[in-house]
Amino acid sequence: MGGMTQTDVGTGPGRRVSEARQRLLKTAGQLFYAEGIHTVGVDRLVAESKVTNATFYRHFRSKDDLAVAYIGSVDQAIRAQIDSLTAADVPTDGILRGIGASLVEQIRSPGYRGCAFLNAAAEFPDPDHPVHRAVVQHREWFLRTITGLFAKITDKSADHAGRHFVMLRDGAMSAGYLGDPVLAGETLQRGIEGLLRIHSARALDEPAASAPGQSPPAPTPPTTVTDIDCSPPGA
């Protein structure tokens, strides 16, 4: 990603280099999220990671390369978290509620300062910049994933439901940082409940729906996905 060089984990010098890279990435994640990517210089990253300049440039050709890796690390963490839930025996509506519940938990957590992806896109508005492209790629994947979950309930208007969910999420994450995080979380959960209610009603209208007069199934309680963070792991 972004022309970065990575040494495989192993024994001997290769292992030491990989551990240094992980320290750089962890430090970058904490500082970039808390203070902004443009604000943090390479000298500070090197000093706080306890590596040398040569080690830094052995792994990352520039700070921009490190920023792309930072966005990639958040993206991979979220993919793994959602994959673990979708692989479990959890009903689809429970997965969607669980994602929402985990976002609420994040919004209310200490040190929260918004979504790392939205923050990075604001710092790198050029659509051709590698950081901006990494943000867009994550958002495209997230939208496809959410839309796919709604499609499991019913294909009818699943694309609209997916976009609606993502917009609710974006608004709540911004409002949670700029305003009252408790109210933002409550509003997000109410919005998701309303969206699921409307979308589930579409499924009941399909020809293969339940017999007339049959009550819709009870909502599945949310299964919280641990740390569905739009902030870097360990920040």
Secondary structure, 3 states (H helix, E strand, C coil): CCCCCCCCCCCCHHHHHHHHHHHHHHHHHHHHHHHCCCCCCHHHHHHHHCCCHHHHHHHCCCHHHHHHHHHHHHHHHHHHHHHHHHCCCCCHHHHHHHHHHHHHHHHCCCCCCCCHHHHHHHHCCCCCCHHHHHHHHHHHHHHHHHHHHHHHHCCCCHHHHHHHHHHHHHHHHHHHHHCCHHHHHHHHHHHHHHHHHHHHHHHHCCCCCCCCCCCCCCCCCCCCCCCCCCCCCCC
